[in-house]
Amino acid sequence: MSKALTSDLVARAAAGDAGAIEALLSVAQTDIRRYARRSCRNTSDAEEAVQETLIVLYRKVGSLREVGAISGWLFRIVNRYCLRLAMRIVGVPYAVEAEAIEKRFAQIPKPELRIDIAHAIQSLPEHYREIVVMRDLEELTIDEIVGRLGTTRETVKARLHRARALLREYLINEA
C-alpha cells in the first residue's frame, strides 16, 4: 500500500473521524484499483471489485483489530471478490466453490490430474511458471527464490499469488 496510507490515518478513520475516512478511501483507491486489475479477469470485474472493496472499507474500518494489517486485509477482499466473479462466470456458486472444486478433483484419477496440473503449469507465462516450480515443486522458501531471481520478496509473493490464481482458473475450466 502507498506510503500516504499511514497508521495514523487508518487509526483516525477506525476511530470514526469522517475526514480521515474520506482521506483513507481516496488514498487506498489507487492501490486497490492496481491490485484489482492484476487479480480480476477483466476491467469491468476489476472496477466492480474496487467499488465493493471501498464499500467494505467504509463500513468496516472501525472494526479493524490491527491497523497495520489494512493492506493485506484490503487485498484479501479484492482477491475474494475477483474469485467470486470468476466463479460466477464458470457457473460455480461462491459459497460452495471450495467444496465443489475439492469434490470435482477428488473424482479425477491421479494420473489424469497430474497431466492436468502439468498442462496448467505449462500454460502460465514464464515469470509465473518459474516461481510456481521453485516454490511448489522444488519447495524453495520465498527468500531462496528471491536470491535466485534477484528480485524483492513482494514481487515473488505477488507473482506466486497470481500464478496460483491462474492455475486455479485453468484447472476449474478444464475440470
trRosetta pair geometry for C-beta under 8 A, 3 or more apart (Angstrom, degrees):
i j d omega theta_ij theta_ji phi_ij phi_ji
1 5 4.6 -55 146 54 121 149
1 28 7.0 -25 -145 -120 117 76
1 31 5.0 59 -128 -175 64 175
1 70 7.0 4 -30 96 168 95
1 71 3.9 -133 -20 -100 117 111
1 74 7.4 83 -84 47 123 137
2 5 5.2 105 67 -4 74 99
2 27 6.2 -134 67 176 128 94
2 28 7.9 -155 28 -97 106 39
2 30 6.6 40 -35 75 139 119
2 31 5.5 -144 -19 -51 91 122
3 6 7.5 21 163 -67 54 79
4 9 7.6 24 152 -5 65 162
4 27 4.7 -140 108 -141 115 127
5 9 6.5 -117 -153 69 40 132
5 10 6.7 51 176 -51 80 107
5 24 7.2 79 -129 -138 85 73
5 27 5.2 166 -75 130 79 127
5 28 6.1 83 -100 -79 128 77
5 31 7.4 -50 -26 4 144 148
5 70 7.0 -139 164 89 124 133
5 71 7.3 120 107 -71 148 94
6 9 4.7 100 58 5 81 99
6 10 7.0 -150 97 -1 45 87
7 10 5.5 -55 -145 43 37 112
7 11 5.9 42 154 -24 69 106
7 67 5.0 93 -153 125 88 124
7 68 5.9 -15 -102 -78 119 73
8 11 5.7 -54 -144 36 27 111
8 12 6.4 25 157 -16 63 105
9 12 6.0 -56 -148 37 28 108
9 13 6.3 27 153 -17 64 108
9 20 5.7 179 -161 -156 63 97
9 23 6.1 -106 -153 105 120 120
9 24 5.7 160 149 -81 105 88
9 27 7.1 25 140 29 159 156
10 13 5.7 -56 -147 39 31 111
10 14 6.1 32 154 -20 65 107
10 24 6.4 108 -96 -116 56 128
10 61 7.5 -139 -158 -163 71 106
10 64 7.1 -57 168 76 107 167
10 67 4.6 139 108 -164 122 98
10 70 5.3 -132 -129 -33 144 153
11 14 5.7 -53 -145 37 30 112
11 15 6.4 28 153 -19 63 107
11 67 5.1 -12 -70 -112 79 155
12 15 5.6 -57 -149 37 32 112
12 17 4.2 -28 164 29 92 144
12 19 8.0 -36 139 78 128 83
12 20 3.6 -165 109 -95 109 167
13 16 7.9 92 178 -37 30 10
13 17 6.1 -80 -84 57 35 89
13 20 4.2 -138 -65 124 69 102
13 21 4.5 125 -140 -82 94 58
13 23 7.6 -134 -71 62 114 86
13 24 4.3 5 -75 -22 158 150
13 61 4.9 -54 135 155 106 143
13 62 8.0 -120 136 -67 65 61
14 61 5.3 -126 -89 149 60 81
14 62 5.4 134 -161 -115 56 37
14 63 7.9 -135 -146 21 95 21
14 64 5.0 -86 -109 42 129 112
14 67 6.4 -111 -9 -97 150 98
15 20 7.8 39 51 59 90 150
15 62 7.6 139 -66 -121 7 82
16 21 7.7 -18 -160 -42 27 123
16 62 6.1 37 -68 -100 77 119
17 20 3.8 54 91 15 115 116
17 21 6.6 172 88 -17 59 81
18 21 5.6 -51 -147 32 32 113
18 22 6.5 32 155 -17 64 104
19 22 5.8 -54 -150 36 31 111
19 23 6.3 29 153 -15 65 108
20 23 5.6 -54 -144 41 33 111
20 24 6.0 39 154 -25 66 106
21 24 5.6 -52 -145 35 29 114
21 25 6.4 31 155 -19 63 104
21 58 6.6 81 180 -131 115 71
21 61 6.3 166 -119 57 94 156
22 25 5.9 -53 -150 34 29 111
22 26 6.5 28 152 -17 62 109
23 26 5.6 -58 -149 38 32 113
23 27 6.1 25 157 -15 68 110
24 27 6.0 -58 -140 41 27 106
24 28 5.8 19 164 -13 66 115
24 57 7.1 -155 128 159 111 122
24 61 6.7 97 108 -125 158 153
25 28 6.2 -60 -135 42 23 105
25 29 6.3 41 160 -44 59 103
25 54 5.7 73 -148 -155 99 103
25 57 6.5 150 -100 103 78 128
25 58 6.3 23 -85 -75 125 94
26 29 6.1 -46 -154 8 24 118
27 30 7.3 -58 -179 21 36 103
27 31 8.0 11 143 4 64 108
28 31 5.9 -68 -161 46 49 105
28 32 5.6 47 149 -24 82 113
28 54 7.4 156 94 -105 113 81
28 57 6.3 -177 93 -146 159 167
28 70 7.9 -91 -106 149 130 121
28 74 6.4 -136 -168 -122 124 162
29 32 5.7 -59 -141 40 28 112
29 33 6.0 31 160 -22 66 108
29 50 6.8 65 -153 -173 76 113
29 54 6.3 20 -97 -89 89 125
30 33 5.9 -56 -148 35 25 111
30 34 6.5 24 155 -18 62 107
31 34 5.7 -53 -146 35 33 111
31 35 6.3 28 157 -14 65 108
31 71 7.6 -62 142 -130 149 91
31 74 7.6 67 104 110 111 144
32 35 5.9 -60 -149 41 29 108
32 36 6.1 29 154 -21 66 110
32 49 8.0 -159 165 122 96 87
32 50 5.3 123 123 -130 108 80
32 53 5.1 -174 -160 99 135 144
32 54 6.8 162 86 -59 167 83
32 74 5.9 -91 -93 166 100 122
32 78 6.0 -178 -157 -73 81 132
33 36 5.7 -55 -142 37 28 112
33 37 6.5 33 157 -24 63 103
33 46 7.1 76 -157 156 61 107
33 47 7.9 18 -129 -102 92 56
33 50 5.0 25 -90 -105 71 138
34 37 6.0 -53 -153 29 28 112
34 38 7.1 18 152 -10 60 106
35 38 6.0 -63 -157 40 35 106
35 39 6.0 18 154 -12 71 118
35 74 7.9 116 50 122 156 97
35 75 5.6 -107 -174 -118 158 87
35 78 5.3 89 110 98 115 165
36 39 5.7 -66 -136 45 31 104
36 40 5.5 10 176 -7 74 116
36 45 7.9 -161 173 117 100 71
36 46 4.0 128 134 -157 100 80
36 47 7.5 143 125 -53 142 23
36 49 4.3 171 -137 86 123 123
36 50 5.0 -112 6 -57 164 84
36 53 7.3 -142 -68 -1 125 142
36 78 5.0 -117 -81 -158 82 122
36 82 6.7 176 -145 -65 71 119
37 40 6.9 -50 -116 41 19 95
37 43 7.1 8 -121 -110 87 66
37 46 4.7 51 -85 -145 51 156
38 158 7.7 -4 140 180 156 110
38 162 6.2 -67 159 -100 105 130
39 46 7.5 130 60 -109 76 88
39 49 7.2 -137 83 138 115 171
39 78 5.8 111 52 135 155 103
39 79 5.4 -112 -157 -101 147 65
39 82 4.4 -174 130 0 101 169
39 162 7.2 -119 -97 -105 60 86
39 165 6.8 -88 -147 -172 72 175
40 43 8.0 132 94 -87 121 12
40 45 3.9 -171 178 108 129 109
40 46 4.2 -167 48 -70 136 69
40 48 8.0 142 -131 52 159 90
40 49 5.5 -161 -61 -7 135 142
40 82 4.0 -131 -86 -125 74 111
40 85 6.5 14 -139 65 104 142
40 86 7.7 -163 -145 -50 61 99
41 45 5.3 57 47 28 82 156
41 82 7.3 156 -11 -168 70 95
41 85 7.0 -139 15 112 110 113
41 86 5.7 136 -38 -93 120 93
41 89 7.1 -20 11 1 166 163
41 169 7.9 153 -89 -132 102 148
42 45 5.2 95 57 12 70 103
42 46 7.0 -128 105 -8 36 93
43 46 5.4 -54 -146 35 34 115
43 47 6.3 32 157 -18 67 103
44 47 5.8 -50 -147 36 33 110
44 48 6.4 35 152 -19 63 106
45 48 5.6 -56 -149 38 32 113
45 49 6.2 35 152 -21 66 106
45 82 6.3 88 149 -128 116 74
45 85 4.6 146 -143 136 115 159
45 86 7.7 64 -157 -56 156 70
46 49 5.6 -54 -148 36 31 112
46 50 6.4 35 151 -23 64 102
46 82 7.5 17 -93 -99 57 109
47 50 5.5 -47 -148 31 34 115
47 51 6.5 32 154 -16 64 104
48 51 5.9 -55 -150 37 31 109
48 52 6.3 28 154 -15 65 109
48 81 7.4 -157 115 157 86 122
48 85 6.8 121 84 -87 133 142
49 52 5.8 -57 -144 41 30 109
49 53 6.0 31 157 -21 65 110
49 78 5.2 78 161 -148 119 72
49 81 4.3 149 -126 101 87 126
49 82 5.2 2 -90 -61 149 78
49 85 7.1 -91 -62 -12 101 139
50 53 5.8 -59 -147 37 26 110
50 54 6.3 25 156 -18 64 107
50 78 7.5 22 -81 -115 48 106
51 54 5.9 -55 -148 36 29 110
51 55 6.5 31 153 -20 63 105
52 55 5.6 -53 -151 34 33 113
52 56 6.5 32 152 -17 66 104
52 77 7.5 -159 116 159 93 105
52 81 5.1 156 82 -125 141 152
53 56 5.7 -52 -149 37 33 111
53 57 6.2 37 151 -21 65 105
53 74 6.1 78 -176 -161 121 82
53 77 4.8 128 -121 113 90 121
53 78 5.1 -3 -77 -73 145 78
53 81 6.6 -120 -55 4 88 150
54 57 5.4 -50 -145 36 33 116
54 58 6.3 36 154 -21 64 104
55 58 5.7 -53 -150 35 30 112
55 59 6.3 20 156 -12 65 111
56 59 5.9 -62 -144 43 29 105
56 60 5.7 -17 173 18 68 119
56 77 5.3 -162 75 -150 155 148
57 60 6.8 -78 -127 53 16 82
57 61 5.7 40 174 -61 62 99
57 74 6.5 20 -81 -105 116 104
57 77 7.8 -165 -51 54 81 167
58 61 6.6 -26 -132 -10 15 111
60 63 5.0 -55 -167 39 77 112
60 64 7.3 107 139 -50 81 72
61 64 6.1 -19 -168 -19 45 113
64 67 5.9 89 126 -89 132 51
64 69 7.4 176 -165 64 104 91
64 70 6.4 -14 -130 -84 146 90
64 73 7.3 -139 -119 9 100 173
65 69 7.7 0 72 42 79 132
66 69 4.1 57 92 4 113 115
67 70 6.5 -15 -177 -32 45 108
69 72 5.4 -53 -172 46 76 111
69 73 5.6 83 130 -29 86 105
70 73 5.4 -61 -145 40 32 115
70 74 6.1 30 160 -19 70 106
71 74 6.0 -58 -149 37 27 106
71 75 6.3 21 156 -14 64 110
72 75 5.7 -57 -144 40 31 110
72 76 6.2 34 156 -22 66 105
73 76 5.9 -54 -151 33 28 111
73 77 6.7 29 151 -20 62 104
74 77 5.6 -52 -152 32 35 113
74 78 6.5 33 152 -17 66 104
75 78 5.6 -50 -147 37 36 112
75 79 6.1 35 154 -18 67 108
76 79 5.7 -55 -142 41 30 111
76 80 6.0 32 158 -20 65 108
77 80 5.9 -56 -145 37 26 110
77 81 6.3 23 156 -17 62 109
78 81 5.9 -62 -149 38 27 108
78 82 6.3 26 155 -17 66 107
79 82 5.8 -54 -146 37 30 110
79 83 6.2 30 155 -18 64 107
79 161 7.7 -75 -112 173 142 122
79 165 7.5 -121 -151 -91 102 136
80 83 5.7 -56 -148 38 30 113
80 84 6.3 35 151 -23 64 105
81 84 5.4 -49 -147 33 33 115
81 85 6.5 34 153 -18 64 102
82 85 5.7 -54 -151 36 33 111
82 86 6.3 32 151 -18 66 106
82 165 7.9 14 109 -159 125 142
83 86 5.6 -54 -146 38 33 111
83 87 6.2 34 154 -21 66 106
83 94 7.4 110 115 -127 86 105
83 97 7.7 150 152 121 106 170
83 165 7.4 -115 -85 -137 96 105
84 87 5.8 -54 -147 35 28 112
84 88 6.5 33 152 -23 62 104
84 94 4.3 1 -127 -95 84 145
85 88 5.7 -52 -151 31 32 114
85 89 6.7 34 151 -22 63 103
86 89 5.7 -53 -154 31 34 114
86 90 6.7 11 157 0 67 106
86 169 6.1 -75 -177 -108 143 106
86 172 8.0 102 141 70 109 154
87 90 6.2 -66 -146 48 32 95
87 91 8.0 -95 167 62 57 21
87 92 4.4 -82 -166 76 92 93
87 93 7.1 24 141 147 118 6
87 94 5.0 129 77 -83 146 69
87 97 5.0 -59 -128 -97 148 134
87 172 7.8 -91 -107 -172 68 160
88 91 7.7 40 -178 -74 28 23
88 92 7.9 -93 -66 60 24 54
88 93 7.8 44 -96 -111 64 41
88 94 7.1 -23 -53 -40 83 97
90 172 5.7 83 124 136 169 117
90 173 6.2 -113 -116 -87 134 72
92 96 7.3 -126 178 83 82 82
92 97 5.0 89 137 -111 118 83
92 100 5.5 -175 -149 89 111 148
92 101 7.2 45 -158 -56 158 88
92 172 6.9 -89 -7 -163 146 126
93 96 5.2 46 79 31 100 96
93 97 6.8 -140 92 -52 45 76
93 100 7.8 116 50 -19 74 149
94 97 5.3 -25 -144 -22 35 122
96 99 5.2 -62 -169 53 73 111
96 100 5.0 76 131 -30 93 109
97 100 5.7 -62 -139 41 25 109
97 101 6.0 22 165 -18 66 109
98 101 6.0 -55 -144 37 25 108
98 102 6.2 25 157 -19 62 110
99 102 5.7 -58 -147 38 28 111
99 103 6.2 25 157 -16 65 108
100 103 5.9 -57 -147 38 28 108
100 104 6.2 31 154 -22 64 107
101 104 5.6 -53 -146 34 31 113
101 105 6.3 17 160 -8 66 109
101 168 8.0 -5 -150 -159 154 95
101 172 6.5 -52 -113 -100 111 96
101 175 7.7 126 -140 40 69 167
102 105 6.3 -64 -147 43 26 101
102 106 6.1 32 155 -28 64 110
103 106 5.6 -52 -142 31 30 115
103 107 6.8 27 159 -19 61 106
104 107 6.3 -67 -164 31 28 108
104 108 7.3 26 146 -25 63 104
104 175 4.9 71 151 160 130 141
105 108 5.6 -46 -152 22 45 115
105 113 6.4 86 -165 -121 88 125
105 171 7.4 15 -88 163 121 125
105 175 6.6 -70 -73 -115 72 140
108 112 5.2 -120 177 90 97 114
108 113 4.6 121 111 -67 118 96
108 116 7.1 -23 167 5 156 146
108 175 7.0 -97 -52 -131 136 94
109 112 4.8 80 66 14 85 107
109 113 6.9 -158 92 -10 39 91
110 113 5.5 -56 -140 38 32 113
110 114 6.3 37 160 -23 66 102
111 114 5.7 -52 -151 32 31 113
111 115 6.6 31 152 -18 63 104
112 115 5.6 -53 -152 35 35 112
112 116 6.3 36 150 -19 67 105
113 116 5.5 -52 -147 37 34 113
113 117 6.3 34 153 -19 66 105
114 117 5.7 -54 -146 37 30 110
114 118 6.3 33 153 -20 64 105
115 118 5.6 -53 -148 36 31 112
115 119 6.4 31 153 -17 64 105
116 119 5.8 -55 -149 38 31 110
116 120 6.3 34 151 -22 64 106
116 171 6.2 90 149 -123 116 86
116 174 5.7 165 -148 115 111 141
116 175 7.6 65 -162 -76 156 73
117 120 5.5 -51 -146 34 33 114
117 121 6.4 32 154 -18 65 103
117 167 7.8 29 -143 -165 71 115
117 171 7.2 12 -91 -93 61 122
118 121 5.9 -53 -148 36 31 109
118 122 6.3 30 153 -17 64 108
119 122 5.6 -56 -146 40 32 112
119 123 6.3 37 153 -28 65 105
119 170 7.7 -161 111 158 86 129
119 174 7.4 134 90 -111 130 165
120 123 5.7 -54 -152 28 30 114
120 124 7.4 43 149 -34 59 93
120 167 4.9 83 154 -143 125 77
120 170 4.2 148 -129 100 94 136
120 171 5.4 -11 -87 -58 149 86
120 174 7.3 -124 -72 9 100 147
121 124 5.9 -41 -166 7 39 116
121 129 6.0 100 175 -135 76 92
121 132 6.1 -153 -130 103 98 139
121 133 7.1 97 -169 -68 130 87
121 167 6.9 15 -76 -108 59 114
122 129 7.4 48 -112 -119 24 135
123 166 7.7 -154 103 151 102 110
123 170 5.5 150 68 -119 148 149
124 128 4.3 -117 178 90 118 112
124 129 4.1 155 87 -66 115 83
124 132 6.6 109 24 11 174 140
124 163 5.7 35 -140 -142 142 94
124 166 5.9 115 -107 104 90 137
124 167 7.0 -22 -66 -67 118 84
125 128 5.1 79 62 16 79 104
125 129 6.8 -153 91 -13 33 94
126 129 5.5 -58 -137 37 29 113
126 130 6.3 27 168 -21 67 104
127 130 6.5 -44 -140 30 26 107
127 131 7.1 23 158 -13 54 108
127 159 6.2 -98 141 -141 92 137
128 131 6.1 -64 -157 38 34 107
128 132 6.3 30 153 -17 70 109
128 159 5.7 -155 -105 -178 64 92
128 162 6.3 -99 -112 98 121 96
128 163 3.6 164 -172 -94 102 103
128 166 6.5 29 161 38 161 145
129 132 5.9 -59 -148 38 31 109
129 133 6.2 29 157 -19 67 109
129 163 7.2 176 -63 -138 30 128
130 133 5.8 -54 -145 38 30 112
130 134 6.3 28 157 -17 64 108
130 149 7.6 127 120 -89 128 119
131 134 5.8 -55 -145 39 30 109
131 135 6.0 15 162 -8 67 114
131 145 6.3 67 -134 -165 77 142
131 149 7.8 -8 -85 -52 88 153
131 156 6.1 173 -133 -151 125 73
131 159 4.8 121 2 114 167 117
131 160 5.1 -123 144 -76 125 75
131 163 5.9 178 75 -10 110 156
132 135 6.2 -63 -137 46 25 100
132 136 5.4 -20 -178 22 67 119
132 137 7.4 57 134 -6 68 99
132 160 6.9 144 -78 -130 61 70
132 163 4.7 -143 -54 143 111 142
132 164 7.1 154 -105 -66 108 67
132 167 7.0 128 -124 -49 152 138
133 136 7.1 -60 -108 54 13 82
133 137 4.9 -33 -157 35 55 125
133 138 6.4 48 145 -8 68 102
134 137 7.4 6 -34 52 8 83
134 138 5.0 -37 -144 46 40 124
134 140 4.7 -37 168 33 88 129
134 144 7.6 -163 171 106 115 99
134 145 5.0 121 122 -105 142 103
134 148 6.8 -161 -128 57 149 153
135 138 7.5 36 -5 56 12 82
135 139 7.3 33 175 -115 32 24
135 140 6.1 -77 -91 59 42 79
135 142 7.5 25 -108 -81 112 59
135 145 6.3 -15 -66 -61 87 144
135 160 5.7 42 -3 -122 166 127
136 139 7.3 11 -167 -76 13 55
140 144 4.0 -125 -175 90 104 128
140 145 5.2 128 110 -55 126 82
140 148 7.4 -12 179 -6 165 137
141 144 4.6 99 52 4 76 102
141 145 7.1 -139 95 -4 42 85
142 145 5.7 -57 -153 36 32 112
142 146 6.4 38 149 -23 66 104
142 153 5.8 58 149 -141 120 88
142 156 5.5 142 -158 108 85 136
142 157 6.3 12 -135 -68 134 87
142 160 7.8 -90 -107 -12 95 154
143 146 5.4 -48 -147 32 34 116
143 147 6.5 37 153 -20 64 103
143 153 7.3 -15 -86 -97 61 104
144 147 5.6 -51 -151 34 33 114
144 148 6.5 31 152 -17 65 105
145 148 5.7 -55 -148 37 33 110
145 149 6.0 7 162 1 69 113
145 156 5.0 127 105 -142 124 141
146 149 6.4 -70 -138 50 23 93
146 150 7.7 95 169 -78 55 9
146 151 6.1 -114 -137 70 66 64
146 152 6.8 -13 -133 -176 113 13
146 153 5.6 -29 -79 -76 140 61
146 156 5.5 -96 -71 -24 78 146
147 150 7.6 20 -174 -67 23 50
149 156 6.9 151 47 -85 142 105
151 155 4.4 -88 156 76 123 141
151 156 6.1 143 89 -48 114 86
152 155 4.6 100 58 3 82 101
152 156 7.1 -148 96 -2 46 85
153 156 5.8 -60 -151 39 32 109
153 157 6.1 27 155 -16 69 110
154 157 5.9 -57 -143 40 28 108
154 158 6.0 27 158 -19 65 110
155 158 5.9 -56 -143 38 27 109
155 159 6.2 23 159 -15 64 110
156 159 6.0 -59 -146 40 26 107
156 160 6.1 27 156 -20 64 110
157 160 5.7 -55 -145 37 29 112
157 161 6.2 32 156 -21 64 107
158 161 5.8 -54 -149 35 29 113
158 162 6.3 23 156 -13 64 109
159 162 5.8 -57 -143 42 31 107
159 163 5.9 34 156 -23 66 109
160 163 5.7 -53 -142 36 28 113
160 164 6.4 27 158 -18 63 106
161 164 6.1 -59 -152 35 26 108
161 165 6.6 26 151 -18 62 107
162 165 5.5 -54 -149 35 34 114
162 166 6.4 34 152 -18 66 105
163 166 5.7 -55 -149 37 32 111
163 167 6.3 35 151 -20 65 105
164 167 5.5 -49 -146 35 34 114
164 168 6.3 40 153 -22 65 103
165 168 5.7 -51 -149 34 31 114
165 169 6.4 32 152 -19 63 107
166 169 5.6 -53 -147 37 32 113
166 170 6.3 35 154 -21 65 105
167 170 5.7 -54 -147 36 30 112
167 171 6.2 24 158 -14 66 109
168 171 6.0 -60 -146 40 26 107
168 172 6.2 27 156 -20 64 108
169 172 5.9 -54 -144 35 27 110
169 173 6.4 21 159 -13 62 110
170 173 6.1 -66 -153 40 26 106
170 174 6.2 14 156 -13 65 115
171 174 5.7 -61 -140 42 31 107
171 175 6.0 38 160 -34 67 105
172 175 6.0 -48 -142 22 27 113
